[in-house]
Amino acid sequence: MNYLISLLIGLGVGALYALLDFKSPAPPAIALVGLLGMQIGEALLPLGRQFLAQWLH
């Protein structure tokens, strides 16, 4: 459900930028790579914590 909400908000902001003829702060490819990095980092942090907890015990 969170992904759907995020997608809808992103589409809404994109539509607003298009209506206002406003250039986005970053080119789409760069923005998508940044978002991918955020998702990977968010997924790796819990895995790293779990690995560290197992290694210390």
mmCIF file of the N, C-alpha and C atoms, coordinates in Angstrom:
data_MODEL
# 
_entry.id   MODEL 
# 
loop_
_atom_site.group_PDB 
_atom_site.id 
_atom_site.type_symbol 
_atom_site.label_atom_id 
_atom_site.label_alt_id 
_atom_site.label_comp_id 
_atom_site.label_asym_id 
_atom_site.label_entity_id 
_atom_site.label_seq_id 
_atom_site.pdbx_PDB_ins_code 
_atom_site.Cartn_x 
_atom_site.Cartn_y 
_atom_site.Cartn_z 
_atom_site.occupancy 
_atom_site.B_iso_or_equiv 
_atom_site.pdbx_formal_charge 
_atom_site.auth_seq_id 
_atom_site.auth_comp_id 
_atom_site.auth_asym_id 
_atom_site.auth_atom_id 
_atom_site.pdbx_PDB_model_num 
ATOM 1   N N  . MET A 1 1  ? 0.824  -1.196  0.000   1.00 0.00 ? 1  MET A N  1 
ATOM 2   C CA . MET A 1 1  ? 0.000  0.000   0.000   1.00 0.00 ? 1  MET A CA 1 
ATOM 3   C C  . MET A 1 1  ? 0.869  1.260   0.000   1.00 0.00 ? 1  MET A C  1 
ATOM 4   N N  . ASN A 1 2  ? 2.005  1.229   0.737   1.00 0.00 ? 2  ASN A N  1 
ATOM 5   C CA . ASN A 1 2  ? 2.890  2.390   0.781   1.00 0.00 ? 2  ASN A CA 1 
ATOM 6   C C  . ASN A 1 2  ? 3.444  2.721   -0.599  1.00 0.00 ? 2  ASN A C  1 
ATOM 7   N N  . TYR A 1 3  ? 3.747  1.670   -1.375  1.00 0.00 ? 3  TYR A N  1 
ATOM 8   C CA . TYR A 1 3  ? 4.281  1.901   -2.714  1.00 0.00 ? 3  TYR A CA 1 
ATOM 9   C C  . TYR A 1 3  ? 3.230  2.548   -3.614  1.00 0.00 ? 3  TYR A C  1 
ATOM 10  N N  . LEU A 1 4  ? 1.992  2.147   -3.458  1.00 0.00 ? 4  LEU A N  1 
ATOM 11  C CA . LEU A 1 4  ? 0.910  2.726   -4.254  1.00 0.00 ? 4  LEU A CA 1 
ATOM 12  C C  . LEU A 1 4  ? 0.724  4.202   -3.910  1.00 0.00 ? 4  LEU A C  1 
ATOM 13  N N  . ILE A 1 5  ? 0.745  4.518   -2.636  1.00 0.00 ? 5  ILE A N  1 
ATOM 14  C CA . ILE A 1 5  ? 0.619  5.917   -2.205  1.00 0.00 ? 5  ILE A CA 1 
ATOM 15  C C  . ILE A 1 5  ? 1.785  6.739   -2.749  1.00 0.00 ? 5  ILE A C  1 
ATOM 16  N N  . SER A 1 6  ? 2.986  6.194   -2.648  1.00 0.00 ? 6  SER A N  1 
ATOM 17  C CA . SER A 1 6  ? 4.166  6.886   -3.152  1.00 0.00 ? 6  SER A CA 1 
ATOM 18  C C  . SER A 1 6  ? 4.069  7.115   -4.656  1.00 0.00 ? 6  SER A C  1 
ATOM 19  N N  . LEU A 1 7  ? 3.615  6.103   -5.378  1.00 0.00 ? 7  LEU A N  1 
ATOM 20  C CA . LEU A 1 7  ? 3.456  6.230   -6.823  1.00 0.00 ? 7  LEU A CA 1 
ATOM 21  C C  . LEU A 1 7  ? 2.431  7.307   -7.168  1.00 0.00 ? 7  LEU A C  1 
ATOM 22  N N  . LEU A 1 8  ? 1.307  7.312   -6.469  1.00 0.00 ? 8  LEU A N  1 
ATOM 23  C CA . LEU A 1 8  ? 0.265  8.304   -6.742  1.00 0.00 ? 8  LEU A CA 1 
ATOM 24  C C  . LEU A 1 8  ? 0.747  9.725   -6.449  1.00 0.00 ? 8  LEU A C  1 
ATOM 25  N N  . ILE A 1 9  ? 1.477  9.895   -5.367  1.00 0.00 ? 9  ILE A N  1 
ATOM 26  C CA . ILE A 1 9  ? 2.009  11.221  -5.044  1.00 0.00 ? 9  ILE A CA 1 
ATOM 27  C C  . ILE A 1 9  ? 3.023  11.648  -6.100  1.00 0.00 ? 9  ILE A C  1 
ATOM 28  N N  . GLY A 1 10 ? 3.878  10.728  -6.508  1.00 0.00 ? 10 GLY A N  1 
ATOM 29  C CA . GLY A 1 10 ? 4.852  11.041  -7.553  1.00 0.00 ? 10 GLY A CA 1 
ATOM 30  C C  . GLY A 1 10 ? 4.192  11.427  -8.865  1.00 0.00 ? 10 GLY A C  1 
ATOM 31  N N  . LEU A 1 11 ? 3.140  10.700  -9.233  1.00 0.00 ? 11 LEU A N  1 
ATOM 32  C CA . LEU A 1 11 ? 2.411  11.041  -10.456 1.00 0.00 ? 11 LEU A CA 1 
ATOM 33  C C  . LEU A 1 11 ? 1.747  12.409  -10.333 1.00 0.00 ? 11 LEU A C  1 
ATOM 34  N N  . GLY A 1 12 ? 1.217  12.693  -9.156  1.00 0.00 ? 12 GLY A N  1 
ATOM 35  C CA . GLY A 1 12 ? 0.586  13.993  -8.932  1.00 0.00 ? 12 GLY A CA 1 
ATOM 36  C C  . GLY A 1 12 ? 1.579  15.137  -9.033  1.00 0.00 ? 12 GLY A C  1 
ATOM 37  N N  . VAL A 1 13 ? 2.744  14.972  -8.437  1.00 0.00 ? 13 VAL A N  1 
ATOM 38  C CA . VAL A 1 13 ? 3.772  16.012  -8.508  1.00 0.00 ? 13 VAL A CA 1 
ATOM 39  C C  . VAL A 1 13 ? 4.257  16.173  -9.946  1.00 0.00 ? 13 VAL A C  1 
ATOM 40  N N  . GLY A 1 14 ? 4.432  15.054  -10.642 1.00 0.00 ? 14 GLY A N  1 
ATOM 41  C CA . GLY A 1 14 ? 4.840  15.129  -12.045 1.00 0.00 ? 14 GLY A CA 1 
ATOM 42  C C  . GLY A 1 14 ? 3.820  15.862  -12.896 1.00 0.00 ? 14 GLY A C  1 
ATOM 43  N N  . ALA A 1 15 ? 2.548  15.585  -12.664 1.00 0.00 ? 15 ALA A N  1 
ATOM 44  C CA . ALA A 1 15 ? 1.491  16.275  -13.405 1.00 0.00 ? 15 ALA A CA 1 
ATOM 45  C C  . ALA A 1 15 ? 1.484  17.766  -13.074 1.00 0.00 ? 15 ALA A C  1 
ATOM 46  N N  . LEU A 1 16 ? 1.693  18.098  -11.808 1.00 0.00 ? 16 LEU A N  1 
ATOM 47  C CA . LEU A 1 16 ? 1.739  19.504  -11.407 1.00 0.00 ? 16 LEU A CA 1 
ATOM 48  C C  . LEU A 1 16 ? 2.913  20.221  -12.071 1.00 0.00 ? 16 LEU A C  1 
ATOM 49  N N  . TYR A 1 17 ? 4.078  19.580  -12.111 1.00 0.00 ? 17 TYR A N  1 
ATOM 50  C CA . TYR A 1 17 ? 5.237  20.163  -12.795 1.00 0.00 ? 17 TYR A CA 1 
ATOM 51  C C  . TYR A 1 17 ? 4.910  20.410  -14.264 1.00 0.00 ? 17 TYR A C  1 
ATOM 52  N N  . ALA A 1 18 ? 4.238  19.445  -14.908 1.00 0.00 ? 18 ALA A N  1 
ATOM 53  C CA . ALA A 1 18 ? 3.898  19.588  -16.328 1.00 0.00 ? 18 ALA A CA 1 
ATOM 54  C C  . ALA A 1 18 ? 2.898  20.727  -16.531 1.00 0.00 ? 18 ALA A C  1 
ATOM 55  N N  . LEU A 1 19 ? 1.907  20.827  -15.659 1.00 0.00 ? 19 LEU A N  1 
ATOM 56  C CA . LEU A 1 19 ? 0.907  21.891  -15.787 1.00 0.00 ? 19 LEU A CA 1 
ATOM 57  C C  . LEU A 1 19 ? 1.518  23.275  -15.604 1.00 0.00 ? 19 LEU A C  1 
ATOM 58  N N  . LEU A 1 20 ? 2.470  23.384  -14.691 1.00 0.00 ? 20 LEU A N  1 
ATOM 59  C CA . LEU A 1 20 ? 3.107  24.669  -14.421 1.00 0.00 ? 20 LEU A CA 1 
ATOM 60  C C  . LEU A 1 20 ? 4.279  24.943  -15.357 1.00 0.00 ? 20 LEU A C  1 
ATOM 61  N N  . ASP A 1 21 ? 4.592  23.982  -16.245 1.00 0.00 ? 21 ASP A N  1 
ATOM 62  C CA . ASP A 1 21 ? 5.738  24.080  -17.149 1.00 0.00 ? 21 ASP A CA 1 
ATOM 63  C C  . ASP A 1 21 ? 7.019  24.352  -16.363 1.00 0.00 ? 21 ASP A C  1 
ATOM 64  N N  . PHE A 1 22 ? 7.193  23.593  -15.292 1.00 0.00 ? 22 PHE A N  1 
ATOM 65  C CA . PHE A 1 22 ? 8.314  23.737  -14.368 1.00 0.00 ? 22 PHE A CA 1 
ATOM 66  C C  . PHE A 1 22 ? 9.287  22.602  -14.621 1.00 0.00 ? 22 PHE A C  1 
ATOM 67  N N  . LYS A 1 23 ? 10.565 22.928  -14.760 1.00 0.00 ? 23 LYS A N  1 
ATOM 68  C CA . LYS A 1 23 ? 11.563 21.881  -14.962 1.00 0.00 ? 23 LYS A CA 1 
ATOM 69  C C  . LYS A 1 23 ? 11.859 21.208  -13.624 1.00 0.00 ? 23 LYS A C  1 
ATOM 70  N N  . SER A 1 24 ? 11.962 19.892  -13.652 1.00 0.00 ? 24 SER A N  1 
ATOM 71  C CA . SER A 1 24 ? 12.274 19.174  -12.419 1.00 0.00 ? 24 SER A CA 1 
ATOM 72  C C  . SER A 1 24 ? 13.708 19.486  -12.008 1.00 0.00 ? 24 SER A C  1 
ATOM 73  N N  . PRO A 1 25 ? 14.019 19.409  -10.707 1.00 0.00 ? 25 PRO A N  1 
ATOM 74  C CA . PRO A 1 25 ? 15.355 19.766  -10.234 1.00 0.00 ? 25 PRO A CA 1 
ATOM 75  C C  . PRO A 1 25 ? 16.448 18.817  -10.725 1.00 0.00 ? 25 PRO A C  1 
ATOM 76  N N  . ALA A 1 26 ? 16.097 17.613  -11.103 1.00 0.00 ? 26 ALA A N  1 
ATOM 77  C CA . ALA A 1 26 ? 17.089 16.657  -11.601 1.00 0.00 ? 26 ALA A CA 1 
ATOM 78  C C  . ALA A 1 26 ? 16.521 15.960  -12.830 1.00 0.00 ? 26 ALA A C  1 
ATOM 79  N N  . PRO A 1 27 ? 17.382 15.631  -13.786 1.00 0.00 ? 27 PRO A N  1 
ATOM 80  C CA . PRO A 1 27 ? 16.890 14.859  -14.933 1.00 0.00 ? 27 PRO A CA 1 
ATOM 81  C C  . PRO A 1 27 ? 16.286 13.538  -14.461 1.00 0.00 ? 27 PRO A C  1 
ATOM 82  N N  . PRO A 1 28 ? 15.274 13.044  -15.151 1.00 0.00 ? 28 PRO A N  1 
ATOM 83  C CA . PRO A 1 28 ? 14.583 11.825  -14.694 1.00 0.00 ? 28 PRO A CA 1 
ATOM 84  C C  . PRO A 1 28 ? 15.505 10.637  -14.444 1.00 0.00 ? 28 PRO A C  1 
ATOM 85  N N  . ALA A 1 29 ? 16.491 10.417  -15.311 1.00 0.00 ? 29 ALA A N  1 
ATOM 86  C CA . ALA A 1 29 ? 17.383 9.264   -15.125 1.00 0.00 ? 29 ALA A CA 1 
ATOM 87  C C  . ALA A 1 29 ? 18.172 9.394   -13.824 1.00 0.00 ? 29 ALA A C  1 
ATOM 88  N N  . ILE A 1 30 ? 18.685 10.574  -13.548 1.00 0.00 ? 30 ILE A N  1 
ATOM 89  C CA . ILE A 1 30 ? 19.461 10.787  -12.324 1.00 0.00 ? 30 ILE A CA 1 
ATOM 90  C C  . ILE A 1 30 ? 18.566 10.631  -11.099 1.00 0.00 ? 30 ILE A C  1 
ATOM 91  N N  . ALA A 1 31 ? 17.358 11.160  -11.181 1.00 0.00 ? 31 ALA A N  1 
ATOM 92  C CA . ALA A 1 31 ? 16.426 11.045  -10.059 1.00 0.00 ? 31 ALA A CA 1 
ATOM 93  C C  . ALA A 1 31 ? 16.078 9.586   -9.791  1.00 0.00 ? 31 ALA A C  1 
ATOM 94  N N  . LEU A 1 32 ? 15.863 8.800   -10.845 1.00 0.00 ? 32 LEU A N  1 
ATOM 95  C CA . LEU A 1 32 ? 15.529 7.386   -10.660 1.00 0.00 ? 32 LEU A CA 1 
ATOM 96  C C  . LEU A 1 32 ? 16.690 6.605   -10.069 1.00 0.00 ? 32 LEU A C  1 
ATOM 97  N N  . VAL A 1 33 ? 17.903 6.916   -10.478 1.00 0.00 ? 33 VAL A N  1 
ATOM 98  C CA . VAL A 1 33 ? 19.072 6.246   -9.900  1.00 0.00 ? 33 VAL A CA 1 
ATOM 99  C C  . VAL A 1 33 ? 19.188 6.595   -8.418  1.00 0.00 ? 33 VAL A C  1 
ATOM 100 N N  . GLY A 1 34 ? 18.920 7.851   -8.083  1.00 0.00 ? 34 GLY A N  1 
ATOM 101 C CA . GLY A 1 34 ? 18.943 8.247   -6.674  1.00 0.00 ? 34 GLY A CA 1 
ATOM 102 C C  . GLY A 1 34 ? 17.892 7.524   -5.856  1.00 0.00 ? 34 GLY A C  1 
ATOM 103 N N  . LEU A 1 35 ? 16.695 7.397   -6.410  1.00 0.00 ? 35 LEU A N  1 
ATOM 104 C CA . LEU A 1 35 ? 15.634 6.670   -5.709  1.00 0.00 ? 35 LEU A CA 1 
ATOM 105 C C  . LEU A 1 35 ? 15.987 5.196   -5.550  1.00 0.00 ? 35 LEU A C  1 
ATOM 106 N N  . LEU A 1 36 ? 16.599 4.611   -6.583  1.00 0.00 ? 36 LEU A N  1 
ATOM 107 C CA . LEU A 1 36 ? 17.028 3.216   -6.491  1.00 0.00 ? 36 LEU A CA 1 
ATOM 108 C C  . LEU A 1 36 ? 18.064 3.055   -5.385  1.00 0.00 ? 36 LEU A C  1 
ATOM 109 N N  . GLY A 1 37 ? 18.990 3.984   -5.297  1.00 0.00 ? 37 GLY A N  1 
ATOM 110 C CA . GLY A 1 37 ? 19.989 3.940   -4.229  1.00 0.00 ? 37 GLY A CA 1 
ATOM 111 C C  . GLY A 1 37 ? 19.357 4.031   -2.852  1.00 0.00 ? 37 GLY A C  1 
ATOM 112 N N  . MET A 1 38 ? 18.342 4.873   -2.725  1.00 0.00 ? 38 MET A N  1 
ATOM 113 C CA . MET A 1 38 ? 17.644 4.987   -1.443  1.00 0.00 ? 38 MET A CA 1 
ATOM 114 C C  . MET A 1 38 ? 16.951 3.680   -1.081  1.00 0.00 ? 38 MET A C  1 
ATOM 115 N N  . GLN A 1 39 ? 16.319 3.042   -2.057  1.00 0.00 ? 39 GLN A N  1 
ATOM 116 C CA . GLN A 1 39 ? 15.632 1.774   -1.802  1.00 0.00 ? 39 GLN A CA 1 
ATOM 117 C C  . GLN A 1 39 ? 16.622 0.682   -1.410  1.00 0.00 ? 39 GLN A C  1 
ATOM 118 N N  . ILE A 1 40 ? 17.743 0.619   -2.112  1.00 0.00 ? 40 ILE A N  1 
ATOM 119 C CA . ILE A 1 40 ? 18.758 -0.387  -1.794  1.00 0.00 ? 40 ILE A CA 1 
ATOM 120 C C  . ILE A 1 40 ? 19.316 -0.142  -0.397  1.00 0.00 ? 40 ILE A C  1 
ATOM 121 N N  . GLY A 1 41 ? 19.614 1.107   -0.084  1.00 0.00 ? 41 GLY A N  1 
ATOM 122 C CA . GLY A 1 41 ? 20.127 1.429   1.244   1.00 0.00 ? 41 GLY A CA 1 
ATOM 123 C C  . GLY A 1 41 ? 19.135 1.092   2.341   1.00 0.00 ? 41 GLY A C  1 
ATOM 124 N N  . GLU A 1 42 ? 17.868 1.349   2.077   1.00 0.00 ? 42 GLU A N  1 
ATOM 125 C CA . GLU A 1 42 ? 16.826 1.042   3.061   1.00 0.00 ? 42 GLU A CA 1 
ATOM 126 C C  . GLU A 1 42 ? 16.709 -0.462  3.275   1.00 0.00 ? 42 GLU A C  1 
ATOM 127 N N  . ALA A 1 43 ? 16.923 -1.239  2.229   1.00 0.00 ? 43 ALA A N  1 
ATOM 128 C CA . ALA A 1 43 ? 16.832 -2.697  2.345   1.00 0.00 ? 43 ALA A CA 1 
ATOM 129 C C  . ALA A 1 43 ? 18.084 -3.284  2.989   1.00 0.00 ? 43 ALA A C  1 
ATOM 130 N N  . LEU A 1 44 ? 19.247 -2.683  2.737   1.00 0.00 ? 44 LEU A N  1 
ATOM 131 C CA . LEU A 1 44 ? 20.499 -3.240  3.245   1.00 0.00 ? 44 LEU A CA 1 
ATOM 132 C C  . LEU A 1 44 ? 20.719 -2.973  4.728   1.00 0.00 ? 44 LEU A C  1 
ATOM 133 N N  . LEU A 1 45 ? 20.193 -1.880  5.232   1.00 0.00 ? 45 LEU A N  1 
ATOM 134 C CA . LEU A 1 45 ? 20.407 -1.545  6.641   1.00 0.00 ? 45 LEU A CA 1 
ATOM 135 C C  . LEU A 1 45 ? 19.877 -2.631  7.578   1.00 0.00 ? 45 LEU A C  1 
ATOM 136 N N  . PRO A 1 46 ? 18.638 -3.106  7.432   1.00 0.00 ? 46 PRO A N  1 
ATOM 137 C CA . PRO A 1 46 ? 18.173 -4.186  8.310   1.00 0.00 ? 46 PRO A CA 1 
ATOM 138 C C  . PRO A 1 46 ? 18.978 -5.479  8.128   1.00 0.00 ? 46 PRO A C  1 
ATOM 139 N N  . LEU A 1 47 ? 19.384 -5.771  6.899   1.00 0.00 ? 47 LEU A N  1 
ATOM 140 C CA . LEU A 1 47 ? 20.195 -6.967  6.669   1.00 0.00 ? 47 LEU A CA 1 
ATOM 141 C C  . LEU A 1 47 ? 21.546 -6.847  7.361   1.00 0.00 ? 47 LEU A C  1 
ATOM 142 N N  . GLY A 1 48 ? 22.137 -5.661  7.296   1.00 0.00 ? 48 GLY A N  1 
ATOM 143 C CA . GLY A 1 48 ? 23.413 -5.432  7.966   1.00 0.00 ? 48 GLY A CA 1 
ATOM 144 C C  . GLY A 1 48 ? 23.293 -5.552  9.475   1.00 0.00 ? 48 GLY A C  1 
ATOM 145 N N  . ARG A 1 49 ? 22.232 -5.019  10.027  1.00 0.00 ? 49 ARG A N  1 
ATOM 146 C CA . ARG A 1 49 ? 22.012 -5.135  11.478  1.00 0.00 ? 49 ARG A CA 1 
ATOM 147 C C  . ARG A 1 49 ? 21.836 -6.588  11.895  1.00 0.00 ? 49 ARG A C  1 
ATOM 148 N N  . GLN A 1 50 ? 21.063 -7.329  11.099  1.00 0.00 ? 50 GLN A N  1 
ATOM 149 C CA . GLN A 1 50 ? 20.830 -8.740  11.412  1.00 0.00 ? 50 GLN A CA 1 
ATOM 150 C C  . GLN A 1 50 ? 22.140 -9.524  11.323  1.00 0.00 ? 50 GLN A C  1 
ATOM 151 N N  . PHE A 1 51 ? 22.929 -9.276  10.300  1.00 0.00 ? 51 PHE A N  1 
ATOM 152 C CA . PHE A 1 51 ? 24.211 -9.960  10.137  1.00 0.00 ? 51 PHE A CA 1 
ATOM 153 C C  . PHE A 1 51 ? 25.136 -9.636  11.298  1.00 0.00 ? 51 PHE A C  1 
ATOM 154 N N  . LEU A 1 52 ? 25.200 -8.370  11.681  1.00 0.00 ? 52 LEU A N  1 
ATOM 155 C CA . LEU A 1 52 ? 26.064 -7.952  12.780  1.00 0.00 ? 52 LEU A CA 1 
ATOM 156 C C  . LEU A 1 52 ? 25.608 -8.570  14.097  1.00 0.00 ? 52 LEU A C  1 
ATOM 157 N N  . ALA A 1 53 ? 24.306 -8.627  14.337  1.00 0.00 ? 53 ALA A N  1 
ATOM 158 C CA . ALA A 1 53 ? 23.783 -9.220  15.570  1.00 0.00 ? 53 ALA A CA 1 
ATOM 159 C C  . ALA A 1 53 ? 24.119 -10.705 15.641  1.00 0.00 ? 53 ALA A C  1 
ATOM 160 N N  . GLN A 1 54 ? 24.015 -11.414 14.524  1.00 0.00 ? 54 GLN A N  1 
ATOM 161 C CA . GLN A 1 54 ? 24.354 -12.839 14.508  1.00 0.00 ? 54 GLN A CA 1 
ATOM 162 C C  . GLN A 1 54 ? 25.850 -13.041 14.693  1.00 0.00 ? 54 GLN A C  1 
ATOM 163 N N  . TRP A 1 55 ? 26.652 -12.165 14.132  1.00 0.00 ? 55 TRP A N  1 
ATOM 164 C CA . TRP A 1 55 ? 28.096 -12.300 14.210  1.00 0.00 ? 55 TRP A CA 1 
ATOM 165 C C  . TRP A 1 55 ? 28.605 -12.042 15.631  1.00 0.00 ? 55 TRP A C  1 
ATOM 166 N N  . LEU A 1 56 ? 27.937 -11.138 16.357  1.00 0.00 ? 56 LEU A N  1 
ATOM 167 C CA . LEU A 1 56 ? 28.372 -10.802 17.711  1.00 0.00 ? 56 LEU A CA 1 
ATOM 168 C C  . LEU A 1 56 ? 27.913 -11.814 18.754  1.00 0.00 ? 56 LEU A C  1 
ATOM 169 N N  . HIS A 1 57 ? 26.911 -12.617 18.436  1.00 0.00 ? 57 HIS A N  1 
ATOM 170 C CA . HIS A 1 57 ? 26.420 -13.579 19.422  1.00 0.00 ? 57 HIS A CA 1 
ATOM 171 C C  . HIS A 1 57 ? 27.087 -14.892 19.296  1.00 0.00 ? 57 HIS A C  1 
# 
